[in-house]
Amino acid sequence: MSPSKETQAALDLQLPTGRKMPILGYGTFLANDEEELKVALRSALDAGYRKIDTALIYNNEHVIGEILQEYFQNGKLKRDDIFVTTKLWHNYMESKERIKQGIQRSLKNLKLDYVDLYLVHLPIGRQFTTEDELNPIDENGNGKFSNADLCEVVWRGMENLVDAGLTKSIGVSNFNSKQIERINKVARIPIANNQIEIHSFFQQWDLVKFCQDNGITVTAYSPLAAPGASFRPQDADTNPLICPIVKEIAEKYKKTPAQILLRSLLERNIAIIPKSVTLKRISENLDIFDFKLDEDSRKKLKSLDKGLRIFKQDWQKGMVEHPEYPFNIPF
């Protein structure tokens, strides 16, 4: 059963610009098989998804652009029907001119004139070498990082993109509260969204509250704890989909564990972008608007928080030592 537009729209999040962002979207992280993604995207759009989340580093913007143009040209959708989010990769953070080049590259891939939300993917700056080398390393295997000024260079550059009509709203991803505070002090255009890892084993209550208290919407990436990622263990201690408590609650509501986990985030006013290329799950992930969790279920789910960060952003030498590495403070 897909949700009625009225029910889903009632939960959509208002951005500082006054525009609405769908609270549920289709995530595309690790969706790298082009033909598989095309089938999944068509299925998602046909099922009713109206927000698509991607990033330059995902290397699938061009696939999304192809499918969106297909739907625009055959009259199934208009541009205003779709909310598209993509992200500035950190080798485009060195200057305002590079930032503009970053979004222009994504817009070319997406075959769009603008995106609805453009996020700074990481607060860690990186040197720009060539367009083909998004993660350059030196002769010792260390990442070629830079100390990009998050306020006077990066955020000013992002604001310029709004002025130029290349994006409707701007935000950040993987930023901590102190980095957000620094930007808030100088921002002419406010931060619309912080996209961060949130799932039942890593609930991020303090950072979510901080963002929401400051008028910043929150999007949870990997809201199911990235069960399909090959680099992580698959057991009950790390995978909430097979957690006995989640299974028990799912049986109570006659829902799947995934539906319970996604619903719990919606009830915190957190946007979600679950990724799946399985057509049945794509449809199931939409079917979360016809029930609400009771207090007992919410308490049980809250008790599952174990501070399990899966995406530590430490996958290249030198990242953790960078002065803007975001996870060295509590939130």
Secondary structure, DSSP 8 states (H G I E B T S, - for coil): ----HHHHHHH-EE-TTS-EE-SB-EE-TT---HHHHHHHHHHHHHHT--EEE--GGGT-HHHHHHHHHHHHHTTS--GGG-EEEEEE-GGG-SSHHHHHHHHHHHHHHHT-S-EEEEEE--S-EE----TT-SS-B-TTSBB-EE---IIIIIIHHHHHHHHTTSEEEEEEES--HHHHHHHHHH-SS---EEEEE-BTTB--HHHHHHHHHTT-EEEEESTT--TT-TTS--STTT-GGG-HHHHHHHHHHT--HHHHHHHHHHTTT-EE------HHHHHHTT--SS----HHHHHHHHTT-----S--S--SBTTTTSTT-GGGS--
